[in-house]
Amino acid sequence: MEHDSERSQRLAGALYNQFNDLHSKDFYDDYEIESLLLKQKEHDLYNIKNYEKLPEGLVAFSPSSASACGRGLVFKANKVRKDEIQRFPYQRRWTRNSSAVHEAVQRDLLYSEKVLDNPMFKVHRLESGLPAWEQNIKTAKVIEHNGIKFVMNGMCDGILEYQPDGSKVLFEFKTKSTTIGTVGTYKLKGVQEEHRIQAIAYSIMFGIDEAVFMYESVAKDGWTKGADAKVDFRTFYVKITEEDRAALLDRLSEIAKQYYEGDTPKKEADKCFFCVYKTACAKVEGASV
């Protein structure tokens, strides 16, 4: 395999070009693809009604929270009451818009397979014919590390196939919603650390050691800017190593051990901003919120 830096540029560039090439063309609804998306919706409905329970007796961690404060993860496992957080209507529209873009990107990936002559990435298909993404590949994997058992439970945004060599690559899509500058080269230097750790968790769950990330700004430049418009999305590549996986497993197994023994992990002060357990945490610290 080529050197990591060369492969990083090649795969990140291929993903970037694939979306730009697709969005440079006019294309229309395809019966086969839309039928597949309808089948996907039917599967999503089935999952809503037939929710699969996690293995009993084991603490579970999700990849999206793998970098979170250990104390918060133990609070979550113990079903500690969360803080009541006020959500304003515009904030709910904010998350709604981001979710809608997420679904559109997955649709784009399917259409790029038909619209483009030589797409570098295709969505991996399961035996059922469904795309390998989200609920279709949701997994609860029992892990034993350092003598401690726990569950890693979750789903990734997709598993792609890199066509030049057939390798499987994890795909993660993230939105930025404030200004278009959030995906510019000044503010976004690479994959955010919490997202890199999320990819490591997926690597443990799905046995894939490469990932491509796409960050898209929901805010766009002025309609009339044309060719001078600011870049509205960026793509990056991450290589996951055995050392990465071991480090994350060491951390999660230690948190799991503390949970089983009834201990409270130390507060990680740099992870407090989005924490929903500030009240519970303050009680442990003997202070008020």
C-alpha positions, 0 to 999 in steps of 0.5 A, spaced: 500 500 500 502 507 498 505 511 503 500 514 508 500 521 506 500 519 499 494 515 500 491 520 505 491 525 499 488 520 494 482 518 498 480 525 501 481 528 494 477 522 491 471 523 495 471 531 494 472 530 487 466 525 487 461 530 490 463 536 486 463 532 480 456 529 481 453 536 483 456 539 476 451 535 473 443 535 472 440 528 474 433 525 475 430 520 479 432 513 478 427 508 479 432 503 482 435 507 487 429 510 489 426 503 490 432 502 494 431 508 499 424 506 499 426 499 502 431 503 507 425 506 509 421 500 511 427 497 514 428 503 519 420 503 520 421 495 522 427 497 527 423 503 530 418 497 532 423 492 533 428 495 538 434 490 539 436 490 547 443 491 549 446 485 552 444 485 560 449 486 565 454 489 561 456 497 561 455 500 554 459 505 550 457 508 544 462 511 539 459 518 538 461 519 546 467 515 546 471 521 547 466 524 553 468 525 560 469 518 564 465 521 569 459 523 565 459 516 561 459 512 568 453 517 570 449 515 563 450 508 565 447 509 572 442 512 569 443 519 573 438 524 572 440 529 566 440 536 567 434 540 564 436 543 558 432 549 554 432 548 547 429 554 543 425 553 536 431 555 532 435 550 535 431 544 533 430 547 526 438 547 526 439 540 528 433 538 523 436 542 517 443 538 519 439 531 519 436 533 512 443 534 509 445 528 512 440 524 508 441 528 502 449 526 502 447 518 503 442 519 497 448 523 493 453 517 494 448 512 491 446 517 485 454 518 484 455 510 482 450 511 476 451 518 474 459 518 474 463 514 469 468 512 474 466 513 481 472 512 486 467 510 492 461 506 492 457 504 498 458 497 500 452 493 500 449 488 505 447 481 503 440 484 503 442 489 498 441 495 503 446 500 503 452 498 509 450 504 513 447 507 520 441 502 522 443 497 517 449 495 520 448 497 528 452 493 532 452 491 539 459 488 540 461 485 546 469 487 548 473 484 553 480 488 554 484 488 560 480 482 563 474 487 563 468 486 559 463 491 556 459 493 550 461 497 544 454 499 541 452 504 535 452 505 527 457 509 523 454 513 517 457 508 512 462 503 509 464 505 502 468 501 497 474 504 494 474 502 487 481 502 485 483 497 490 477 494 493 478 496 500 473 498 505 473 505 508 469 508 514 465 514 512 463 519 517 459 526 515 459 532 519 455 538 518 457 545 521 451 550 521 454 557 523 458 560 518 461 558 512 468 559 515 467 553 519 469 549 514 475 553 511 482 552 512 483 557 517 478 554 522 478 547 520 485 544 520 483 536 520 478 531 523 476 534 530 479 529 535 473 527 538 471 525 531 478 521 530 476 517 536 469 516 534 472 513 528 477 509 532 471 506 536 468 504 529 474 501 527 474 496 533 467 494 531 467 493 524 474 491 523 476 497 518 482 501 519 481 507 514 476 512 514 474 518 510 470 524 513 466 530 510 465 536 513 459 540 510 457 547 512 449 548 511 450 555 510 453 557 503 456 563 500 452 568 496 448 565 490 451 570 485 458 568 487 459 563 482 466 560 481 469 565 487 464 562 492 468 560 498 469 552 499 463 549 503 465 542 504 472 539 506 474 532 506 479 528 510 482 521 511 484 518 517 488 511 518 487 507 524 492 503 528 493 498 533 496 503 538 490 507 537 485 501 538 489 499 544 489 506 547 481 507 546 480 500 549 485 501 555 481 508 557 474 504 556 476 498 560 478 502 565 471 506 565 468 500 565 472 497 571 470 503 575 463 503 573 462 495 576 466 497 582 461 503 584 467 508 583 466 515 580 471 517 575 475 524 576 472 530 572 475 532 566 474 539 566 476 540 559 469 536 557 464 540 561 461 545 556 456 540 552 455 535 559 448 534 561 450 532 568 453 538 571 448 538 577 450 531 579 457 532 577 457 538 582 454 534 588 460 529 587 465 535 587 461 538 593 459 545 590 453 548 587 452 549 579 
